[in-house]
């Protein structure tokens, strides 16, 4: 039995000390509030200027459907003033339009105004001309501030009239030793008309911030493309899979700091809520280090942060993007610009939940499962403090101790378990039961010992209300509510579902389950999770509530929103977006709860709505080998960083060349068309004519290129691929699970297949349903 005693009283938060907030949004030392109620933001990073403006609304709908409520975005200076004094805010750079679109969709915005941003942008986002001015950037040097002032005035003009959705402004990024300068930037921004209830700065690297002026935001990544090419897991990444009070990750941005982060004392952070802006939604690929990040890596890390006290989940990136090419240069960070890592010229997919062309990844579904829960219980969770057990691991090398904790307000709470971490497989844990002393009562869950399998991560409720009944424990993860009284759960880790109620709050339980009274408890077992697993709980006063328990696979297909004049849960085997009461889906069919009256088929308590069958055959793409690869390029090591440098333009003269021809009939309507390249090698580039449109540092997963935005040019000119072979002795890290096993003649290069995948969607309303 694993035991934990939760304190009976959570000390009140410190109030009134932060110079932040307004009449609508307030903040104390523990959490944020909105309209007088606790507020739990879920924030996803999406770079407007790195994505076609014509597709913003479509992609923001996906962001919203993923459960994200706040969109964070960088304002990259070099994308708006590449030439001094010449600003551009039109087209893909239209910040005003982007914020307005977010507002239309009910999404809040956090604007990261820089002036230095990072984001793998050239010079950290500084235009080249800034570096040519005689000044000391990122300080209070008056000559530098005179360069910043016009930028802030331009941003202020763009945001004018959009104060509502802009809930926070971040100044600078990863500046750890200039608290006075951060204060100056906040003052300059306000003078330029930029304002918001909340002001933030990145807190990692033990950053020294002006006290009580800015909320420090933190991050954590499962991998680090900025690490060296060593064959192993970055040291700091390991810590993010253990529950505990630590917030900082001094490895983020460490490759750009000239000094070591000073100290490890985090006691001053007790003045601020635990908020994040860069929980790794994936990871980019640098030339010398090319990790593969899985959905479990991302979702387990996010859950650990929730268990550790996060009250503001922020993901970087949540939506992948493409680097722009400037008029004067490419705009990625590289050895050529003094950066220690060479990045792709175009690709900034980041293996994010939503990809570079809007592809939906497995991590999108796993995070959405958490966000469905937070949409209902997030405000309560925000007021709860984390408590770790006395036998919690005290060393990040510990792979044997089960990792768990509780967050509670002294009356109710949630039990968190994590048995997953990347790279190093954790063992199964047999005979597991938890005993949590809470509010004068010992809650034991489950009643009988279970096995927590390797790779599992989940959260279970403790003493939570179900209508007017009290659910003491459940071996199922909450997914929020549908309507006023339907509580949705999902089975976790294959563990049998058990619901235990306070007997004094339950009159009757009806449904496909075994119900027994054991003293002061009502125990519900024998449940078979799925679309028909619905039990009804009646309280002694005649009130009723429902509990729907989904299987784990079905839960990952769940979306929630207002549809056909009711709050509904949608299970869709393809992406689903609810917009203005309409449902847009892809896949073979959807199941909806509560079942709409026009549904003619059912699956359990869900109405089943088949989608129109597609008569499309998979379109064929023609691939012609134009030229074989020449001799493999000798490794080039950057003299400053000591890391391998990416191939230069001239190196692609020796590339294998393929011509890709796409038939016109492959494009249908406004839907995306993905070209999927299964290949193995070093670096690939895709051109239309002489224009570079996509690139990839090969790292295992197939290379996908969205063709919709290039439709006319692709049909007219076709696409040319240039692929370079990977040397066996290349000084680069590739994840062991995808590394080539054979290098003929010391190199490997193969284009295995090229296929087209149309992303077909169907818009459903009551008139279109057969």
N, C-alpha and C positions, 0 to 999 in steps of 0.2 A: 504494500500500500504506500502510495506517495502522498505525503501529507503537507498541508499548508494552512496556516491560520491567517485570516484576513482581518486587519484592524477594524474595530467596530465603528471608527469615525475617521473620515478623511479630513485632514486639516483644511480649512477654507483657503482658497487661493488669495494671493496678494492682489489687491485692487488699487486702481487709481494712480499708479506710479508710472505707467507707460504713456508717453506723449503721442498717443495714437488713437484712432477711432473717431466716430462721430455719433450723431443721434441714432443711426441705424445699426452700425457695426461697432462693437466694443471688444476689448481684449483684456484678459487678466493673465496672471502668471501660469494658468493651467489650460485655458481654452478660449475660443472666440465665441461671441454671441451675435445674433442677428435678430432684430426686432424683439429683443428681450429674451430670446431663447437660445440655448447652446447651439452652435453651428459647427458642422464638420465638413470643411471644403475637401473636395476630391479634384485635384488639379492635374491636367495633362499638357505637356509642352507640344506646341504645333507652330512651326515657323511660317507665318503667312507669306513672307517674301521669297521663300524657297519652294512655293507651291503655286500652281496656276490659279489665278483669281477666279476663273470661271468654274473651278471645282471646289472652291472653299465651302460653299453651303452644303454640298453633298458630303464632304468629308467631316464637317462639323456636326452634321446629323449622326454620322457614325460615332464620332467622339461622344456625343450626348447619349447615344444608345448604349455605349459602353459604361455608362454610369458616371462619367466625368461631369462635374458641375462648373469647373473653372478652367479656362484656357490660359496658359502662360505662353508668352511669345517674346523673343528677342527683337529689339530694333537694332539691326546691324548698321552701323554708321557708314561702312564702306558700300552698302547697297543703296544708300540714299544720297550720299555726297562724295561720289568717287572722285570728281573734280571739285576743287575748292570753290565754294560759293554757288555751285550748281546742284540744286536739290531735286530729287525725283520722288514723287509720291503717287504716281499713277500706275495702272495695270496691277501687276503682282506686288507692287510696292505700296499699294493703297491701304495704309494703316487705318484710316478713317472708315473705309468700307468694311474692312475685316472686323473691326470692333462693332460696327453697326450690325453686321451679319450675326455675330455672337449674341448681341442684344436681342435681335429678332428671335433667336432660338432659345432665349432664356439662359444663356451661358454668361457667367461672369468672366472678367478678364484680369489678368495680372500682366502688366507691361514691364519688361526688363529693359530699361532705357540705356544701360551702359553708363558712360560712353564706351568703356572697354567691356566686351561681352564674352569673349572666348567662343564657345559653340563651334570649335574647329573651323573658325573663319579666319581668313588671312589677316595677320597682325592682330588677332583677337577681335577683329571688327573695325580697327582703325583704318581709314583710308591711307594709302601710301604717303600722301602729301603731309599728313599729320607728323609722320616720322621725320620729314624733312624740315620741320619748323624747329627753330632753336628754342626748345623748351624742355621741361621735365614732365612727361606725361604721367597721368595718374597721381598727381600731387596738386597742391594748392599754388603751384607756380602760376602767377597771374597771366603769363603768356599762354599757358595751356588752357586756363579757364576761359580766356577770350576765344579760343577755338570751340570750346564746348557750348558756350552760351547760345550761338546761333542754332546749333543742333537741337538743344532743348527747346528753344523758341519754336522751331519747326514742329517738333513732336507735340508741344503744347497746342499749336494750332490744329494739328490733326485730331487731337483728343477733345478739343473744345466741343461742348455740348453732349459728350458721351460719358459724363461722370458716373452715371448709374452703374453700368456694367463693369467699370474699372474699379475693382475693389482694392487693388494694391499696386504699388510701384516699387520695383527693385532698382536700386542704384548700384552701379559698378558690378563687378563679379570677381569672386576669389581674391579680393584685396584684403589682406590679413593684417597689415601693419600701418594703416593710415586712417585712424578713426576720425581725425579732424577733417580729412578730405571727404569722407563719406558724409559728414555733416554739411560740408560746403556744397556738395552735389545736391543734397536734399534741398538746401536753401535756394540754389540756382534753379532747380526744377520747379519749385513752387513759384518763384518769381516769373518763370516762363509760362505759368498757367497749368502746369502739370500737378495734379493733386488727387488724392485718394484717401479713404479712411485709414488704410494700412500702408506702412513703408517697411521694406524688407532689405536684407543684404545676406549674401551667403556667409555662413558661419564656420565652414570647415577650415581646416588648417589652424585651429585655435585663433580664429580671427578676433582682433580687437576692434569692437564696434563702439560708436558713441553710445554711452549707457542710456537705455530707455527711449532711444530715438528710432531704432530700427529693430524689427523682429529678425533674429538670426534663423535662417533656413538651412537645413542640412541635407545630406544625400548619402547614398550608399549604392555601390555597384557590385554585381556578382563577378565581374571580370574587369580588366583594365587594359585597354588597348594602348595606354600610355606607359605601361610597364615595359620592362626589357623583354627580350625574346626567350627568356629562361623557360625551361620545360616544366612548368608547374603552375600552381594556383597563386595569384597575387596574395600576399600575406594579409593585407588589410581586408580583403573581401571576405575572408573567413569569419570575421567578427560579426558580420551582418546576419548570420544565421544562428546567433545566440541571443536569447532574451536578456535584457539588462538595461541599466540606466544610461549608458553611454550614447551620446548623440553624434560626436565628431567622427569624421573620417579624414585624417590628415594626408591620405594618399591622393585625394582628388586635387588636381592642380599642382601636385608636388613636383611634377616634371618642369613646371614653369617658375617655381619659387627659387630664388637665389640663396635662401637660408632655410634651415630646418624650422618646422613649426615649433613654437616655443611653448613648453609646458603641457600639462595634461589635466590641470584642474578645471572642472566644469561646474563648480559650485555657483558661479555667477549666472549660469543658465537657468537656475531655478526662478529667476525673475521673469522668464519668458515661457510661453507654451512650446511644447515640442512639435515643431513644424518642419516639413520637408519640401524641397522643390526638385531634388534630383535623385529620387529612387530610380535605379536603373531599369527603364522599360526595355532595355536590351544593351547593346554595346556596338560602337562603330568598329571598323577594321582599320588599323594602321598597316603600313606595308610590312613592318617587321613583326607585328603581333596581330593574329587574326582569330580571335576566339569565337566559339559557337555558344550562344546563350539560349537555354531552353525555357519553355513556359513555366516549368516547375521552379527553375532558378529565380525567375522574376516574381512569381506569385508567393513563393515561400518567404523571400526576402520582405515583400510587402506585408505579409501577415506577421512576421516577427516585429516589424516596426510598429504595427498596431498593438501587439501585445506589450511592447516596450514603452508605450505611452504616446505614440503619435496622435495628434489631434488635427493634422492637416497633411493628407497624403498628396505628394506632388511627384509626378513621374517625368523623367527625361530620358529619351524622348517618348512621348506617347504616340505621336504620328511622325513617321519618317518623312524625308524630304530630299530634295536635290540641290546641291550647291549651284549657285548662279555663276555664270561666266561674266565678268565685268567687261567694260569697254576697253580697259587698259591692261587687264591681266585676268588670269583665273583667280578665284577667291577662296580657295581652300588653304588650310594651314599646311606647311611643308618645310622641308629642310632648306629650301631656297629662300624662305622668309625667316629663317632663324628658329623655327619651331623644331623640337626634338623628335617629332614623329611626322612621317610623310603620310598624308591622307589622300583618298581618291579625289580626282578633280571634280567629279559630279556626285558620286554616290554618297548619300547621307541617310541611308535606309535605317541604320541603327538596330536592325533586327527588332524593330519596335512593334508593339501590339497592332498598330496600323502602319503598313509599309510605305515605301517611297512612292508607290502608285495606288495607295489606298487598300492594299491587300490586307485581309483580316487574318491574323496569326492566332495560334493556340493561346498565346499569352493574353490576348484580348478577351477570350472567353473566361480564362481563369481569374483574371482581375475583375471582370464584370460580376462574377459570382460573389466576390467580396464587396463590390460596390452596391449590389442589390441589398445586401445585409446592412451596409452603412447608411443607405438611403432611409432606412427605418430606425435603426438603433444607433447610428452615428452620434446624434445629439446626446444620448445617454452615455455612450462610451466616452465622449469628450470630457465628461465630468468625473470619470473613473481614474483611479490611480493604479499603476502596476505594482504587483507584489510577486516577488520571485521566491521559490521554495528554499529552505535552508541548505538543501543539497544540490543547488544549481551549479552547473559547471563553472569553475573559476579559471579555466585555461582554454583558449580557443583551439588547442590541440586535442581536447577531449572529444573522442568520437563514440564513447561508450555510454555516457549518462544521457538519459532521455531529457530533452529540452522542453520545458513547459513553464507557464506562469499564469497568473490571474490578474485581470483588471476589474476593480470593484469600487463602488461608492459606499461600501459598508453594509448595504442591504441586498444588492443583487450584483451580478457581474458576468464575466465571460472567462472561460478557461481556454487557453491557447496551447497548442502542441505543435512542435516542428521536429520532424525526423528526416529532413532533407537538407542537403547542401551539395553544391556542385563538386565535381572532380572526385571527391572522396566519399564513397558510398557508406552510409550509416547503417548499422545493423537493425534487424527486427528487434522489437522489445516485447517479450512475452509476459503474460500474467499481469497486465497493467490495470490498476484501479487508482483513482484519485480520491482523497478525502480532504474536502475543503471546509474548514470551520468558518461559517459566515453568518453574521447576525444572530449568534447564539445557537446555531444549529449546524450539525455536521452533515454535509452533503457528500454522499459517496456515489461516484459515477465511474464506470457502470456498476450494476449490482453484482455481476460476475466478471472475473478477469477476462481481458481480451488481449489480442496481439495488435500492437501498433506497428504496421509494416514499414520497412525501409522506404523512404521517399514520401511518407505521408506528412501532411500539414493541414491543420483544421482548427476551428474554434467551436466550442460548445457553450450553451447558455447555462447560467446558474441563477435560480430564483428570479425568473423573468415572467412578467404577466402575459397571459393568453386570455384576452378579454378580461373578465373578472376572476379568472382562475389563475393559480400560481404554479407555473412549471418549475419544479425544483431543479431537475437536471434533464438533459437529453443527450444521447449519443448521436446527434445530428447537428449539422451546421445551419444556423438561421439564414434565410434569404429574404427577409423582410416580409411585408404584408401586401396583400392584394385586396383592395377595397377596405372596408372598415374592420372586418373580422376574420379574414382568411390569412393564416400565418403559414409561410412556406419554409420548409426545411429540405436539406439534402443529406443523404447518407454519406458518411465519410470513411475512407480507407477500408471499405468492405466490412466495417464493424456493424453487427446487428443493431437495428434502431430500437432504442428503449426510451420511453417518455415517462417521467416520474412526476406526479402532481402532489401538492399539499391536499390531503383528503378533505380538509375542512372547506376547500374552495371548489370542490367538484361534486356535482350531484349525479352525473351520468356521463359515460363516454360511449359513443356509438361509432361503428365502422368496422372495417376488416382488420380486427386486432383482437388479441387476448387481453382482457382487463381483469385485474385482481386488486383487492384492497389488502394492504399489509400495514395494519396499525394506522399510523398517521399519514400513510402514503397511498396513492393510487398509481399502480404500475401498469403501463401499457406496453405490450410486447407483441411478437408475432406479426409485425408489419412487413409487408413486401413493398419496398419503395418503388414508385412509378406513377404514371398518370392516373391510376385508380386508387391510390393510397390516400384517402381522405377520411379523417376521423372528426367527429363533432363532439365538442366538450360543452356540457351544460353546467352552469354554476347554481348554487342553492337559491339564488334570487330569480332564476328563470332566464338569465342571459345565456347566449350561445356563441361559441366561436368555433372556427374550423382550423384544422391542421392538415396541410397537404405535404406529404413527404415524397420527394422525387429521388430517383436513383441518380448516382453521380454523373453518368453520361448524359442523362436528360437535363440535369441542372445546368450543365455547361452550354445548353442550347437556349437558355431562358432569357427573355427580355421582358421588361415591364413598362407599361405606359397607358395613357388614356386613349381608348380605341372604341369607336362606336358607342359613345356616351357612357362608357363605364371604365373603371380601372381594371386592366386585364393583364394576365401573364401569357406570353406567347412563347411556345417552344418551336424553334425553326432550325432545320438542319443546315441552313445557309444564313447569311447575315440578314438581320431584320431591323428596319428603321420605321419608327412611328412618327409621323409628321402631320400636324393639323388634323388628327383623327383618321388619317389614312395609313395603311401598312404597305411598305415596300419590302419585298423579300426575294431571296433566291433559294433554290433548292427544289425538292420534290413535293413539299407540303408543309403545312403548319398546323399546330394544335393550340387551342385557345381556351383559357379558363378565366372567368366563367364562360361557358360555351355561349356564343351569340345565337340568337333565336333562328337565324337562317342556316346554321350548320346542320347538314343533313346526316352527318356521320359523327360518331363519338369514339373516343379512346379514353376509357375510364371516365373521369369527370370533365375531360377536355372535349370541346368540339373540334372535329378534324376538317380542315379545308384543303382539298387537293389543289395543286397549282396546275395551270395549263401545261400539258406535255409539250416539250420542245421538239420540234421536228428537225432542228439543226443537227447536222453531222459536225464532228470536230473539224474545223477548217484545216486544210493542208497548207503547210508552208514549204516553199522550195528552197533548198540549201545547195549552193554550188561552191565547191572548193576551188578557189582562184589561185592560191599560192601556198606552198608548204612553208613552215617556219624555217628560218635560217639558224645559224649557230646560236646556242643559248647565251644570253648575256652574262658576263662575269659579274659577280656581286660587287656592289659599290657601297662603301661604308662612309657615312657622313663623319667628317673630321671632328665636328663639335660634339655631337651626341653619341658617337660610336655605334650608331644603329644603321641597319641596312636602308638604303635609299631606293625609292620607287623608280621604275624605268622612266626615262625622259622621252619626249616626243620622238626624237631621232631613233630610239631603240625599237620603235614599232615598225621601222623599215624592214626589220627581220622577223616580223610577226607572221604567223599563218593567217591567211585572209580567206574569208568566206563571204559570199553574197547571199543575202536573205531576201526572197521575194514573197510578198504577202498579197493574196488575192483580195480584190475589192469586196467580195461577198463576205469576207471574214469580219468586216466592220458592220455592225448592225445597230442602228439607233445611236443613242448617246452612251451606251454602256462601254466599259473598259474592255480592251483586248490585250491580254498578256502574252508576250513572247517568252517562253520558258526554255532556258538553255541549260542542259545538263552537260557540264564540262569539267575538266580537270586541267589545271595549269597554274600559271603565276598571275598574270594580269590580263584582263580583257577590256577592250574598248569597242564601242559601237558608234558608227558614224552614219550620218545622212549627208551625202556629198562630202564636203570637207568639214562639216560641223560635228564635233563630238557631242553626242546626246546622252550617253550612258557609259559607265565603266564599273569594273568590279575587281577588287583584290580577291582572287579565289580563296574561299575558306570552307568549302564543303557544300552548303546548301545551293540549290539551283539558282541561277541568275535570272531574275524576272525583270522584263522591261515593259512598261505600259506604253502601248502604241497609240492610244486614243489622241493624246495631245500632239502627236506627229502625223496624224492620219494622212493628210494631203501630201506631205513630203515623202512619207513612206511609200505611198502608192505611185508617186511620180519617180522617185529615185531609188527605192529599195533601201535596204540597210546593209552596211558593210561591217563585218566583225573582224577584229584584229586581235589575235590571241598569242600570248607569249608562253613558252614552256617554263616549267618550274624545275630548277636544278635540285638534285638530291642534297647538295651541300649548301643550299640557300640558307643564310642566317636569319630565318624567319620562324615564328611559332605558328603552327597549325594544330588545332585540337587533335589529340591522339585518335579519337573515334573516326576521324575522316581522313587521316593522313594516307597518302598513297603507299601501297605495299611494294610496288615495283616501279623502278625508274629505268626503263630501257635506255641504254647508253648514257646513264647518269642524269637523264631528264625525263619529264613526263608532260605530255600535252595530248588531250583528246577531246573532241567535240562529240559527245555520245549521242545527243539528240537535240532537236529543236522543234518545239510544238507550240501551237497557239491555243489559248484557253480563253474563250469569251466569258465575261462575267455578266451573265444574263440576270435581269431583275424583273419582278412582276409587281405592279401596284394593285392592291386589292381595296375595293370598297364594296358596299352592299350591292351596287349595281353590276359589278363585274364578276361576282361570285356565281358560278353555275348552280 
